[in-house]
Amino acid sequence: MSFFLLIFYKNRYMNQSIQLFKVYMSKTAKDAAGRVLDSGYIGQGPRVEEFEALLRERFKNDYVATTNSGTSAEHLALHLLKRPYHGMKELYGGTAFTESHWKGIKDGEEVLATPLTCTASNWPILANNLRIKWVDVDSKTVNMDLDDLARKISPTTKAIMLVHWGGYPVDLDRVKEIQNQAYHNFGFKPAVIEDSAHAFGSYFNGQPIGSHGNINTFTFQAIKHLTTVDGGALVLPHEDLYRRAKLIRWYGINRETNKKDFRCEADIPEWGFKFHMNDVNASIGIENLKEVDENVIKIHKSNGKFYDEKLKDVAGVTLLDRDPRMDSVFWIYSMLVERKQDFMDYMKSCGIIVSQVHERNDIHSCAREFKTILPNLDKITPKLISIPVGWWVTEENREYIVDCIKKGW
């Protein structure tokens, strides 16, 4: 791009900035939601069932339960694990768990977690009366440092909360090795919860995130690849967990068989929450799901790969590693830059919105007791930044963003 053309675009984008986030909404979603509103039935009903069926097909997994938010899915995932595996068969039917030695997570036991994420990943740990043990980040991917994870597993570590930062998958093969080593050392495998808020549409080893045998949580909040306005989903590896999830997301009531009379329920063996999705949200999700691959994910991936190629040799920029096993959906495009505040000020002057996106969770006073030394996180946080990569970023936009960065700050 020539100098004069760069100035032309800079003047244009000063009046209308290139956004870091934007809501994608199908043109058919409004009418779909309206039909639900006019139906007289707007709670959890047939549209939720239809949406879940589509998600089950996508993940090749029969055990998908939607929720009213990704945070609720996180909370519910941990709550499910607090109950021992034995006894589930007697209570709810189905097949006994493979890991029959699992005794449940007890109050005060540890969950290994990354501090570099939305607080929605970690505050459910505290809400379930569990302790956080922070794991450092890998400075080359911004995901959890799996070497540090392996070092920090202890006899009181009962779960691992992973986050696929920006949609770039964690090495799930290595995680499985770490689980097996924990079983060798301590006689149990920590449960793995994949926080896949950024990773709807990402793949690891050719299989979609959500299909690797762990508990997965997704969010369909406003600015995610797939939105239901707000909502989430829990993708589960066992029928027993799924049966409990369906009950507990609605007070513990079995909506399929618990019909003592119109409004009064029969006995509830395990109390629950109000975490369910409703038909209005589900109807919007159904319409957006029809378009998400072609109109959203495809463009995010194209823009991310463009940046990988065009920014790889730019002075002051360090790109994150890429592994051929990892197919990222690029919810955000993160990189490390020198003189971060100068970079942010300069990009603002170019009409380009940038941000770190998530603050490190370990600095908040409510998590002060879990503070520990995290040298990699200390090193990368002053450099971490994300640039616009989404479906609204045109080929012209991305050329301009790259040229601004190459010009220097």
Secondary structure, 3 states (H helix, E strand, C coil): CCHHHHHHHHHHHHHCCECCCCCCCCCCHHHHHHHHHHHCCCCCCHHHHHHHHHHHHHHCCCCEEEECCHHHHHHHHHHHHCCCCCCHHHHHCCCCCCCCCCCCCCCCCEEEECCECCHHHHHHHHHCCCEEEECCECCCCCCECHHHHHHHCCCCEEEEEEECHHHCCCCHHHHHHHHHHHHHHHCCCCEEEEECCCCCCCEECCEECCCCCCEEEEECCCCCCCCCCCCEEEECCCHHHHHHHHHHCECCCCCCCCCCCCCCCCCCCCCCCECCCCHHHHHHHHHHHCCHHHHHHHHHHHHHHHHHHHCCCCCCEEECCCCCCEECCCCCEEEEECCHHHHHHHHHHCCECCECCCCEHHHCHHHHHHCCCCHHHHHHCCCEEEECCCCCCCHHHHHHHHHHHHHCC
